Amino acid sequence: MDAFLWAVRIYKTRTAAKDGVVGGHVAVNGEKVKPSYRVKPGDRVEARVGPRLRIVEVVEPIEKRVGAERAAACLVDHSPPPPRPEHAAVAAARERGAGRPTKRDRRAISRLRGR
């Protein structure tokens, strides 16, 4: 599983792919799997990569890193489109030149971040 996710460029490194599988961010046909799981043609793989959900259907399982065109031919992407920028969360920003945050400002920032 981790080799396939790395080979088709869903994760940038094989270690990141293994960590995603072990962390429960990857499911095959609706069930969590181990990094050693062998994908088969027709399997539906759901992988959460950061904030984005990738849903792919396996056409041909591969374990070695190949060219981008060849890797794209090994799967069918059913992922939902990424959210538009206006729907993305706006990060709190301080005005330029406002200086160092006060203790009150730091507490407000902590509450905002959920700490």
N, C-alpha and C positions, 0 to 999 in steps of 0.2 A: 504494500500500500504506500509506504513512504517513498519508495523508489519511483513508483508510478506518478505520484503527486509532484515529485521533483522533476521527473523526466518530461512531463507535459507542461511544466512551468507554472503550476498553481502556487507552489512555494519556491522561494529563491534558492534555498539550500536543502540538502537532504536532512540535516539536523533540524531545521525549522519544520520540515514535513513530519518528522518523527515526533517532535514536541507537540505539534498540532494534533496528531492522532492520539498520542498518549493523554493529552489534555482534554480529550473528548470533543474536539472541534470538527471531527470528521466522522461521517456516517455513510454506510453503503446500504442502499435499499432500506433506509430508515433505522438501521442498527449500528451501534458503535462497534468499531473493529480494532484490532491490534495492528501495529506497524508491519507485522509479517504477513498480513492478509494478502492473498493473491486475487487481484481483480480479474473478472471475466468479461467477455463482450456482453453488452446489455446491462451491466451493473450501472446503477444511478448513484453517483458520489456527490455528497453535499459536504462542502468544506467551508468553514468560516475563516477567512483570512483578514485579520484586522476587523474593520467594521463591515466588510463586504461578505456576502454569502455567494459562494460559487457553486452552481449545480451543473454537473457534467454527466454525460452518458458515455460509457466506455465503448469505443468501436473496436480498438485493437490494443490490448495491454502491452506496454513496453516497460523495460526496466533501465535501459541505458539512455543517457541524454543524447538526443538527436537534434537535427536542425529544426527551426521554428515551424517551417511549413509542414514537415513530417510529423512533428508533435501535434500540430493543430488538426491533422488528418486522423489522429488516433482518438479523438473525442468529439462529441457534439455538445456545444455549450447551451444550456438552458437557464443561465443565470439571469436574474432580474437586472434591469439597467441600474447603474449607480444613481443615488439621489441627486437631484439638481442642486447647484450651489445655493440657491435661495432658500432651500429647505434644510440646509446644513445648520448645525448649531453655531451660534456666534460666540466666539471666545471673549471673555472679559478683557478689555484693553484699557490701559491708562493713557492719559494724554501725554504727548511728548513734552518733556520739560517739566513734568509735574513733580519731579523729585522722588525721593525715597518714600515708600508707603509708610504711613503712621501705624501705630499698634492697632488702632481701630480698623484701618484699611486691611492690614494683614489678617485680622480675625474675620473680616467680611470675605476676603479671598478664600480663607480656609473653609468657611461655611459654604461658599459657592462650589468649591471642589469636593465637598462632602467629607471633609476630615474632621 
